[in-house]
């Protein structure tokens, strides 16, 4: 069974997904960061494939993309780093990236490699649903990859239903009109939107992302969905980390506020 | 027939590869723009502004001394005489009227050299709309007069400080801003780039160029079709406008001129069809200058308006099917051609347009050929570059 399906079967609430950019802060940090997230109780690991022009990302993630590229990160190198990761962690892994580096790698080669190293799903923010259905769904399915769509407060009910119909992993709820890391705090208006989507009783689980940074915001949004995604705030932790492993441990435990034993 | 299909593609190129957050905006445009711009009241408002405000139709001028030198009959389509100094305003007039019909309150735009920024700030002043222009930090430093023009016109100019700090990054910033404030904002893209329906919409607004050429050439030569039309291509909006009514006239050669910078293989150029391959940037699939790993590379051209790593999907298609001939003109040759036109005809062209002029030296034609060159802009903004160049 796909690790994403298994996760949502075993756990229905307070799922914590952590995003980081591959190759940041250092080129060889990918696997150590993943191991630290898994050990600290992160439920999903989302790895960003760095791109020169990340249009859905705010300054924090832009900067991590830029530095990762300067460090020499490429998709080929990332796959080499991920070889053997399944001997070390069992946490679901999702790759997040803009289309261009992936289509240059070759979509089928990319999907095949994802399956080979044990990637479970994809988040491709500049791949709209229609293009996914027309061009890529078949190959994603062939290699057992879950595709996650985004929805935002502007997404109409009809469109959310359609996205739900074509999703089979989880839906990524963008918490506000924003790029990543742009706003802090959760407003009543946002809670209304979370409630509205919750009441739609969708088939797929939902994770809320953009603007989640700490225990308070995590707890707050967790009441409206199956969990949340933290990206920019985690990148900030990495950028100031003195000792990567223990700083990641401290941060994730602070967000979750309990000791989670992931060894089982 | 050459044109856009119902999925928003020109052959293999185009589409709308955008984050879901922009889906409602793009969908709103797609569903409404054709009906709005084909509406009679809209068209008469658009035409009136083009006549009384922009100064259209622009002349189709038989450049006798240039013709004599190059041994052909060369006409210049004088887009340089448009209000604000370039063809860019044809599109901004159209889009601001459209934004008003869609009930938008704010306008955002990207700019490289500042021509599109000025054209946008101008129409925002005209319509009393709030205007924010995103411009790369590097371009702000090298295009100071246009920055001040935008400010005098009442626009806010926001520096784009990410990436290479030029046009591509200004476009990224404008898109991010649109994601952050999607409901009341219209994004006026300045070229035939971006997600569907922008490339076709901008081309339609610019198509007035070839519409006029047909009428004017008929009057002067008794025929609507020249033997060839030459235009420079950065993103490609002036070329799209000059080619539009000739796409499906196979007897008209279409010559698209790209910036070859310091030489196509110098590592310092913007010759996308020579160096690029299929990629996705700013919402469309097109030819793109990029590394083997799919990172977009920073182009170079002496003219900021051609300094873009891609071309509009329509041009990628024209290249792909061989309908247009693509020529790369180097910085130094564009400068020579700009100075030559100044001396021969008393017209100082924008350095972008000077690329199109130099192409006469790089293509073959017959002595009695009728050639139309789209003179997309005037050289006032480039005075600093001409002065630095010095050889005049």
HADDOCK unambig.tbl for C-alpha pairs under 7 A between the chains (distance, minus, plus):
assign (segid A and resid 51 and name CA) (segid B and resid 295 and name CA) 6.12 0.50 0.50
assign (segid A and resid 52 and name CA) (segid B and resid 295 and name CA) 5.46 0.50 0.50
assign (segid A and resid 52 and name CA) (segid B and resid 296 and name CA) 6.06 0.50 0.50
assign (segid A and resid 53 and name CA) (segid B and resid 172 and name CA) 6.86 0.50 0.50
assign (segid A and resid 55 and name CA) (segid B and resid 172 and name CA) 5.42 0.50 0.50
assign (segid A and resid 55 and name CA) (segid B and resid 175 and name CA) 6.62 0.50 0.50
assign (segid A and resid 55 and name CA) (segid B and resid 176 and name CA) 5.89 0.50 0.50
assign (segid A and resid 56 and name CA) (segid B and resid 19 and name CA) 6.93 0.50 0.50
assign (segid A and resid 56 and name CA) (segid B and resid 176 and name CA) 6.20 0.50 0.50
assign (segid A and resid 74 and name CA) (segid B and resid 293 and name CA) 6.47 0.50 0.50
assign (segid A and resid 99 and name CA) (segid B and resid 280 and name CA) 6.80 0.50 0.50
assign (segid A and resid 100 and name CA) (segid B and resid 279 and name CA) 5.70 0.50 0.50
assign (segid A and resid 100 and name CA) (segid B and resid 280 and name CA) 5.23 0.50 0.50
assign (segid A and resid 100 and name CA) (segid B and resid 294 and name CA) 5.59 0.50 0.50
assign (segid A and resid 101 and name CA) (segid B and resid 293 and name CA) 5.72 0.50 0.50
assign (segid A and resid 101 and name CA) (segid B and resid 294 and name CA) 4.09 0.50 0.50
assign (segid A and resid 101 and name CA) (segid B and resid 295 and name CA) 6.50 0.50 0.50
assign (segid A and resid 104 and name CA) (segid B and resid 293 and name CA) 6.39 0.50 0.50
assign (segid A and resid 104 and name CA) (segid B and resid 294 and name CA) 5.54 0.50 0.50
assign (segid A and resid 105 and name CA) (segid B and resid 293 and name CA) 6.98 0.50 0.50
assign (segid A and resid 125 and name CA) (segid B and resid 19 and name CA) 5.05 0.50 0.50
assign (segid A and resid 126 and name CA) (segid B and resid 17 and name CA) 5.07 0.50 0.50
assign (segid A and resid 126 and name CA) (segid B and resid 18 and name CA) 4.53 0.50 0.50
assign (segid A and resid 126 and name CA) (segid B and resid 19 and name CA) 4.59 0.50 0.50
assign (segid A and resid 127 and name CA) (segid B and resid 17 and name CA) 5.53 0.50 0.50
assign (segid A and resid 127 and name CA) (segid B and resid 18 and name CA) 6.51 0.50 0.50
assign (segid A and resid 127 and name CA) (segid B and resid 19 and name CA) 6.87 0.50 0.50
assign (segid A and resid 128 and name CA) (segid B and resid 17 and name CA) 6.09 0.50 0.50
assign (segid A and resid 128 and name CA) (segid B and resid 18 and name CA) 6.32 0.50 0.50
assign (segid A and resid 128 and name CA) (segid B and resid 19 and name CA) 6.67 0.50 0.50
assign (segid A and resid 128 and name CA) (segid B and resid 20 and name CA) 6.36 0.50 0.50
assign (segid A and resid 150 and name CA) (segid B and resid 20 and name CA) 5.99 0.50 0.50
assign (segid A and resid 151 and name CA) (segid B and resid 20 and name CA) 6.30 0.50 0.50
assign (segid A and resid 151 and name CA) (segid B and resid 21 and name CA) 6.87 0.50 0.50
assign (segid A and resid 152 and name CA) (segid B and resid 21 and name CA) 5.75 0.50 0.50
assign (segid A and resid 154 and name CA) (segid B and resid 24 and name CA) 6.84 0.50 0.50
assign (segid A and resid 155 and name CA) (segid B and resid 24 and name CA) 6.82 0.50 0.50
assign (segid A and resid 177 and name CA) (segid B and resid 179 and name CA) 6.20 0.50 0.50
assign (segid A and resid 177 and name CA) (segid B and resid 180 and name CA) 4.95 0.50 0.50
assign (segid A and resid 177 and name CA) (segid B and resid 181 and name CA) 6.50 0.50 0.50
assign (segid A and resid 178 and name CA) (segid B and resid 179 and name CA) 5.67 0.50 0.50
assign (segid A and resid 178 and name CA) (segid B and resid 180 and name CA) 4.20 0.50 0.50
assign (segid A and resid 179 and name CA) (segid B and resid 176 and name CA) 6.38 0.50 0.50
assign (segid A and resid 179 and name CA) (segid B and resid 179 and name CA) 6.50 0.50 0.50
assign (segid A and resid 179 and name CA) (segid B and resid 180 and name CA) 6.30 0.50 0.50
